[in-house]
Amino acid sequence: MGGGRLDLSVEFYILLPKYADLFAREERVEARRRLELHEFYVDRAIAAHAVAEVRADDATTQTLGALREPHVRS
Protein backbone atom coordinates (compact mmCIF):
# COMPACT_ATOMS: atom_id res chain seq x y z
CA MET A 1 0.00 0.00 0.00
CA GLY A 2 1.72 3.12 -1.23
CA GLY A 3 0.83 6.58 0.03
CA GLY A 4 -2.57 6.60 -1.69
CA ARG A 5 -6.10 6.65 -0.37
CA LEU A 6 -6.31 3.73 2.01
CA ASP A 7 -10.07 4.24 2.27
CA LEU A 8 -10.23 2.98 -1.32
CA SER A 9 -8.09 -0.09 -0.71
CA VAL A 10 -9.27 -3.68 -0.81
CA GLU A 11 -8.19 -4.01 2.80
CA PHE A 12 -10.56 -1.23 3.81
CA TYR A 13 -13.52 -2.65 1.90
CA ILE A 14 -12.94 -6.07 3.45
CA LEU A 15 -13.61 -4.43 6.83
CA LEU A 16 -16.89 -2.76 5.89
CA PRO A 17 -19.79 -4.39 7.75
CA LYS A 18 -21.77 -5.05 4.56
CA TYR A 19 -18.95 -7.30 3.29
CA ALA A 20 -18.08 -9.00 6.59
CA ASP A 21 -19.78 -12.27 5.66
CA LEU A 22 -17.66 -12.59 2.53
CA PHE A 23 -14.34 -12.84 4.37
CA ALA A 24 -12.96 -15.10 7.07
CA ARG A 25 -12.11 -13.60 10.44
CA GLU A 26 -8.40 -14.14 9.72
CA GLU A 27 -8.67 -12.15 6.49
CA ARG A 28 -10.37 -9.27 8.27
CA VAL A 29 -7.74 -9.31 11.02
CA GLU A 30 -4.96 -9.20 8.42
CA ALA A 31 -6.66 -6.38 6.50
CA ARG A 32 -6.93 -4.31 9.70
CA ARG A 33 -3.30 -5.06 10.59
CA ARG A 34 -2.11 -3.87 7.17
CA LEU A 35 -4.08 -0.65 7.40
CA GLU A 36 -2.92 0.05 10.94
CA LEU A 37 0.70 -0.43 9.84
CA HIS A 38 0.17 2.76 7.83
CA GLU A 39 -1.35 4.55 10.84
CA PHE A 40 -4.79 4.42 9.25
CA TYR A 41 -7.63 5.00 11.72
CA VAL A 42 -9.80 2.07 10.68
CA ASP A 43 -12.78 2.58 12.98
CA ARG A 44 -12.96 6.30 12.25
CA ALA A 45 -12.81 5.65 8.50
CA ILE A 46 -15.52 2.97 8.68
CA ALA A 47 -17.79 5.37 10.58
CA ALA A 48 -17.13 8.15 8.06
CA HIS A 49 -17.85 5.77 5.20
CA ALA A 50 -21.19 4.81 6.77
CA VAL A 51 -22.18 8.48 7.10
CA ALA A 52 -21.19 9.15 3.49
CA GLU A 53 -23.26 6.18 2.30
CA VAL A 54 -26.34 7.43 4.16
CA ARG A 55 -25.92 10.91 2.68
CA ALA A 56 -25.50 9.45 -0.81
CA ASP A 57 -28.62 7.31 -0.35
CA ASP A 58 -30.56 10.37 0.84
CA ALA A 59 -29.39 12.42 -2.14
CA THR A 60 -30.36 9.64 -4.53
CA THR A 61 -33.79 9.34 -2.94
CA GLN A 62 -34.33 13.10 -3.22
CA THR A 63 -33.23 13.12 -6.85
CA LEU A 64 -35.49 10.22 -7.75
CA GLY A 65 -38.36 11.87 -5.91
CA ALA A 66 -37.85 15.08 -7.86
CA LEU A 67 -37.83 13.15 -11.12
CA ARG A 68 -41.15 11.53 -10.26
CA GLU A 69 -42.90 14.80 -9.43
CA PRO A 70 -44.95 16.19 -12.31
CA HIS A 71 -43.48 19.32 -13.83
CA VAL A 72 -45.94 22.21 -13.87
CA ARG A 73 -45.35 25.01 -16.30
CA SER A 74 -46.60 28.45 -15.39
Summary of the structure (lengths in Angstrom):
residues: 74
radius of gyration: 17.9
end to end distance: 56.7
largest distance: 62.5
contacts: 154
relative contact order: 0.13
helix: 74%
strand: 0%
